[in-house]
Amino acid sequence: MKKILLGITLMFVLAGVAQAQSIIVFTGPDFRGQQQTFDREAPRLRDVGWNDRIASVQIRSGEWQLCRQESFTECIRLSKDVSNLAGSGMDYAINSLRPVRGDERPPPSGAPFITVFEGSGFRGQQRSFQGAIPRLRNQGWSDRIGSASVGTGEWDLCANEEFRECVSISEDHADLVSQRLDYRVRSLRPVVPVEVEPPPPTGLPTPMTQAQSEYVAERLYRAVLGREPDPQGLSNAATEIRFGNLEKFTNSLVFSSESRALRLSTEERLEQIYQGLLGRSPREGAQSHLPQLQQGRTDYVVLTILNSEEFLRNLPQ
């Protein structure tokens, strides 16, 4: 009797596993035309008459690989419905598919991952990454990426090493030409939001004297742009700062095209900020600012140092 009950239980377990992941494929976009449901891998869709016929898909459960070639090569991953596969360059080009196996899924932590391909249209050699890669040449992938499939998360693809000249993507790109990054990607990283506390309340005097506002303006130009301000720029900046618009003016410098064009690494930017504001290199402990710089929060770092005791001690009286 126990064997019978065990057998029945096993049947239900196996049935549950079989239904754990399923996908419906359609011959037309917008889930139209003929359809077929798959709940297991199909290494050769031609064997069931579905090769090069799929235009849209509905993911009923699980995560699936849709592959341009038979036997699961040149694949993208999907975990939600796609009404038109033309956007990923995979319409009428799928020749095998399978549910993503447990050992192929991202870690339980939900770490983002991306798969890059040597050719456009998710063709050629491929490689998956789950973390920040500051120098793709060390992985043999510098200037080799023609298309990319985002598994989870949002990613920076960067035209220079150390995450400089980056474009953020959150969906598949069958051709990186539209991003001007075809065969120009030299570093990549997941975009991970960093919880940043607001800068401390300002310790700068209110109102400032003309000498104090010019002092702050000069050091902001050095810290953010790496140069001295021209006379008119200094006058305008000092006026903004003197009338309480320090944060607004700082942001205008940080996010200016001139600042972005400097193409500094995070370490180089940190050095420039410290030299510009304090006249010295960063010391032990300054590395705590690197996560904010890596996330593009130069404004936060600059304003924090502007309100430090060291900067305030040097402010003209």
C-alpha positions as CSV (number, residue, x, y, z in Angstrom):
1,M,0.0,0.0,0.0
2,K,2.9,2.4,0.9
3,K,4.5,1.7,-2.5
4,I,1.2,2.5,-4.3
5,L,0.8,5.8,-2.4
6,L,4.5,6.6,-3.0
7,G,4.0,6.0,-6.7
8,I,0.9,8.2,-6.9
9,T,2.7,11.0,-5.0
10,L,5.6,10.7,-7.4
11,M,3.3,11.0,-10.4
12,F,1.8,14.2,-9.1
13,V,5.3,15.6,-8.3
14,L,6.5,14.8,-11.8
15,A,3.3,16.3,-13.3
16,G,3.9,19.4,-11.3
17,V,7.5,19.7,-12.6
18,A,6.4,19.1,-16.2
19,Q,3.9,22.0,-15.8
20,A,6.4,24.2,-13.9
21,Q,7.5,26.0,-17.1
22,S,5.5,26.4,-20.2
23,I,5.4,28.7,-23.2
24,I,3.0,29.3,-26.1
25,V,4.4,30.3,-29.4
26,F,2.5,32.0,-32.3
27,T,3.1,32.2,-36.0
28,G,2.0,35.9,-36.1
29,P,2.8,39.0,-34.0
30,D,0.4,40.0,-31.2
31,F,-0.3,36.4,-30.3
32,R,-2.1,35.7,-33.6
33,G,-2.1,32.8,-36.0
34,Q,-1.3,29.2,-35.3
35,Q,-0.1,28.4,-31.8
36,Q,1.7,25.6,-30.0
37,T,2.4,25.0,-26.3
38,F,5.8,23.7,-25.2
39,D,6.5,22.5,-21.6
40,R,9.9,20.9,-22.3
41,E,13.0,21.5,-24.4
42,A,12.8,21.3,-28.2
43,P,16.4,21.1,-29.6
44,R,15.2,20.9,-33.2
45,L,11.9,22.7,-33.9
46,R,12.0,21.4,-37.4
47,D,11.1,18.0,-36.0
48,V,7.7,19.4,-35.0
49,G,7.3,21.8,-37.9
50,W,8.0,25.0,-36.0
51,N,11.4,26.1,-37.2
52,D,11.6,29.7,-38.4
53,R,7.9,30.2,-37.7
54,I,7.6,32.0,-34.4
55,A,6.7,35.7,-34.3
56,S,5.4,36.2,-30.7
57,V,5.4,34.2,-27.5
58,Q,3.5,34.0,-24.2
59,I,5.4,32.8,-21.2
60,R,2.9,31.0,-19.0
61,S,5.5,30.1,-16.3
62,G,9.2,30.0,-15.8
63,E,12.0,31.5,-17.9
64,W,12.8,30.3,-21.4
65,Q,15.7,30.3,-23.9
66,L,14.8,31.0,-27.5
67,C,17.7,30.1,-29.8
68,R,18.6,31.0,-33.4
69,Q,20.4,27.8,-34.0
70,E,19.5,24.2,-33.2
71,S,20.8,22.5,-30.0
72,F,20.4,25.8,-28.0
73,T,23.1,28.1,-29.4
74,E,22.8,31.9,-30.1
75,C,20.0,32.3,-27.5
76,I,18.2,35.0,-25.7
77,R,16.3,34.6,-22.4
78,L,12.7,35.6,-21.8
79,S,10.6,35.6,-18.7
80,K,7.6,37.7,-19.9
81,D,5.3,37.8,-23.0
82,V,6.7,39.4,-26.2
83,S,4.0,40.5,-28.7
84,N,6.5,40.9,-31.5
85,L,9.9,39.3,-31.6
86,A,11.0,41.7,-34.4
87,G,12.2,44.1,-31.7
88,S,14.9,41.5,-30.6
89,G,15.7,40.4,-34.2
90,M,14.4,36.9,-33.4
91,D,11.2,37.0,-35.4
92,Y,10.9,33.9,-37.7
93,A,14.4,32.9,-36.7
94,I,13.9,30.5,-33.7
95,N,15.1,26.9,-34.3
96,S,15.3,25.6,-30.8
97,L,13.9,26.5,-27.4
98,R,14.0,25.2,-23.8
99,P,13.1,26.2,-20.2
100,V,16.0,27.6,-18.3
101,R,17.4,24.9,-16.0
102,G,17.8,25.6,-12.3
103,D,21.6,25.6,-12.6
104,E,21.4,28.2,-15.4
105,R,19.3,30.7,-13.5
106,P,20.7,33.8,-11.8
107,P,21.7,33.4,-8.2
108,P,18.9,33.5,-5.6
109,S,20.1,37.0,-4.7
110,G,18.7,38.2,-8.1
111,A,22.0,39.4,-9.3
112,P,21.7,41.0,-12.7
113,F,23.3,39.2,-15.7
114,I,23.8,39.9,-19.4
115,T,24.7,37.8,-22.4
116,V,26.8,39.4,-25.1
117,F,27.3,38.1,-28.6
118,E,30.1,38.4,-31.1
119,G,27.8,39.1,-34.0
120,S,24.6,41.1,-34.5
121,G,21.3,39.4,-34.2
122,F,22.6,37.3,-31.2
123,R,24.9,35.3,-33.5
124,G,28.4,34.0,-33.0
125,Q,30.2,33.3,-29.8
126,Q,28.6,34.4,-26.6
127,R,29.5,35.1,-23.0
128,S,27.4,35.8,-19.9
129,F,28.5,38.3,-17.2
130,Q,27.0,38.8,-13.8
131,G,29.2,41.6,-12.4
132,A,31.2,44.7,-13.3
133,I,34.0,44.2,-15.8
134,P,36.2,47.3,-15.9
135,R,38.4,45.9,-18.7
136,L,36.8,43.5,-21.1
137,R,40.2,43.0,-22.8
138,N,41.1,40.9,-19.8
139,Q,38.2,38.6,-20.7
140,G,39.1,38.6,-24.4
141,W,35.9,40.6,-25.2
142,S,37.1,44.1,-25.8
143,D,35.7,45.6,-29.1
144,R,34.0,42.3,-29.9
145,I,30.3,42.8,-28.9
146,G,27.8,43.1,-31.7
147,S,24.6,42.4,-29.8
148,A,23.4,41.9,-26.2
149,S,20.6,40.1,-24.4
150,V,19.7,41.5,-20.9
151,G,18.8,38.7,-18.6
152,T,17.9,40.8,-15.6
153,G,18.5,44.3,-14.4
154,E,19.9,47.3,-16.2
155,W,23.4,47.5,-17.6
156,D,26.0,50.1,-18.6
157,L,27.8,49.3,-21.8
158,C,30.8,51.6,-22.0
159,A,33.0,52.6,-25.0
160,N,36.0,53.0,-22.7
161,E,37.5,51.0,-19.9
162,E,36.7,51.8,-16.3
163,F,33.1,52.6,-17.1
164,R,33.6,55.7,-19.2
165,E,31.3,56.8,-22.1
166,C,28.5,54.5,-21.1
167,V,25.0,53.8,-22.4
168,S,22.4,52.1,-20.1
169,I,20.2,49.4,-21.6
170,S,17.5,47.3,-19.9
171,E,16.3,45.3,-22.9
172,D,17.8,43.1,-25.6
173,H,19.6,44.8,-28.5
174,A,20.0,42.7,-31.7
175,D,22.3,45.3,-33.1
176,L,24.3,47.8,-31.0
177,V,24.6,50.2,-34.0
178,S,21.7,52.2,-32.7
179,Q,23.6,52.9,-29.5
180,R,26.8,53.6,-31.4
181,L,28.4,50.8,-29.5
182,D,28.8,48.1,-32.1
183,Y,32.2,46.5,-31.5
184,R,33.2,49.4,-29.3
185,V,32.3,48.1,-25.8
186,R,35.4,47.9,-23.5
187,S,33.7,47.7,-20.1
188,L,30.3,46.9,-18.7
189,R,28.6,46.8,-15.4
190,P,25.1,46.3,-13.8
191,V,23.4,49.5,-12.8
192,V,22.9,48.9,-9.1
193,P,21.0,51.7,-7.2
194,V,23.0,52.9,-4.3
195,E,21.1,54.4,-1.3
196,V,22.8,57.7,-0.8
197,E,22.1,59.9,2.2
198,P,21.6,63.6,1.4
199,P,24.7,65.7,2.0
200,P,25.1,67.1,5.5
201,P,23.4,70.4,6.3
202,T,25.5,73.2,4.9
203,G,28.0,74.8,7.2
204,L,28.7,77.6,4.8
205,P,27.9,81.0,6.1
206,T,24.6,82.6,5.0
207,P,24.8,85.0,3.4
208,M,28.4,84.7,2.0
209,T,30.7,87.6,1.4
210,Q,31.8,88.2,-2.2
211,A,35.3,86.8,-1.3
212,Q,33.8,83.6,0.1
213,S,31.4,83.0,-2.9
214,E,34.3,83.5,-5.3
215,Y,36.5,81.1,-3.3
216,V,33.8,78.4,-3.5
217,A,33.2,79.1,-7.2
218,E,36.9,78.8,-8.1
219,R,37.2,75.5,-6.2
220,L,34.1,74.1,-7.8
221,Y,35.5,74.8,-11.3
222,R,38.7,73.1,-10.4
223,A,37.0,70.1,-8.7
224,V,34.4,69.4,-11.4
225,L,35.9,70.7,-14.6
226,G,39.6,70.6,-13.8
227,R,40.3,74.2,-14.8
228,E,40.1,77.8,-13.6
229,P,36.9,79.7,-14.4
230,D,36.9,82.6,-16.9
231,P,36.1,86.0,-15.5
232,Q,32.5,86.0,-16.6
233,G,32.0,82.5,-15.4
234,L,33.4,83.3,-12.1
235,S,31.2,86.3,-11.7
236,N,28.0,84.4,-12.6
237,A,29.0,81.5,-10.3
238,A,29.7,83.7,-7.4
239,T,26.4,85.4,-7.8
240,E,24.5,82.1,-7.9
241,I,26.3,80.8,-4.8
242,R,25.9,84.0,-2.8
243,F,22.2,84.0,-3.3
244,G,21.7,80.5,-2.0
245,N,21.9,78.4,-5.2
246,L,25.0,76.4,-4.4
247,E,23.4,73.0,-5.0
248,K,21.8,74.1,-8.2
249,F,25.1,75.5,-9.5
250,T,27.1,72.4,-8.5
251,N,24.6,70.2,-10.4
252,S,24.9,72.4,-13.5
253,L,28.7,71.9,-13.5
254,V,28.6,68.2,-12.7
255,F,26.1,67.3,-15.4
256,S,27.5,69.7,-18.1
257,S,28.7,68.4,-21.4
258,E,32.2,69.7,-20.5
259,S,32.3,67.6,-17.3
260,R,31.1,64.4,-19.1
261,A,33.7,65.0,-21.9
262,L,36.6,64.6,-19.4
263,R,36.2,60.8,-19.4
264,L,37.8,60.3,-16.1
265,S,37.9,57.1,-14.2
266,T,36.4,57.1,-10.7
267,E,39.9,57.2,-9.1
268,E,40.9,60.1,-11.4
269,R,37.7,62.0,-10.6
270,L,38.1,61.5,-6.9
271,E,41.7,62.9,-7.2
272,Q,40.5,65.9,-9.2
273,I,37.7,66.7,-6.6
274,Y,40.1,66.6,-3.7
275,Q,42.8,68.6,-5.4
276,G,40.2,71.2,-6.6
277,L,38.4,71.6,-3.2
278,L,41.1,70.9,-0.7
279,G,44.4,71.2,-2.6
280,R,45.5,67.7,-1.8
281,S,45.2,64.1,-2.8
282,P,42.6,61.9,-1.1
283,R,43.8,60.0,2.0
284,E,42.7,56.9,3.7
285,G,39.0,56.9,4.1
286,A,38.3,58.8,0.9
287,Q,37.6,55.5,-0.8
288,S,34.2,55.5,0.8
289,H,33.2,58.1,-1.9
290,L,33.9,55.7,-4.8
291,P,30.5,53.9,-4.8
292,Q,28.8,57.2,-5.2
293,L,31.1,58.3,-8.1
294,Q,30.6,54.9,-9.8
295,Q,26.9,55.6,-9.7
296,G,27.3,59.1,-11.2
297,R,26.7,60.9,-7.9
298,T,29.6,63.3,-8.3
299,D,27.3,66.1,-7.0
300,Y,26.9,64.3,-3.7
301,V,30.6,63.8,-3.2
302,V,31.4,67.4,-4.1
303,L,28.7,68.9,-1.7
304,T,29.8,66.5,1.1
305,I,33.4,67.7,0.9
306,L,32.3,71.4,0.5
307,N,30.6,71.0,3.9
308,S,33.6,69.3,5.6
309,E,35.4,70.9,8.5
310,E,38.6,71.0,6.4
311,F,37.0,73.0,3.6
312,L,35.3,75.4,6.0
313,R,38.6,76.1,7.9
314,N,40.1,77.4,4.6
315,L,37.1,79.6,3.7
316,P,38.0,83.3,3.8
317,Q,36.7,85.1,6.8
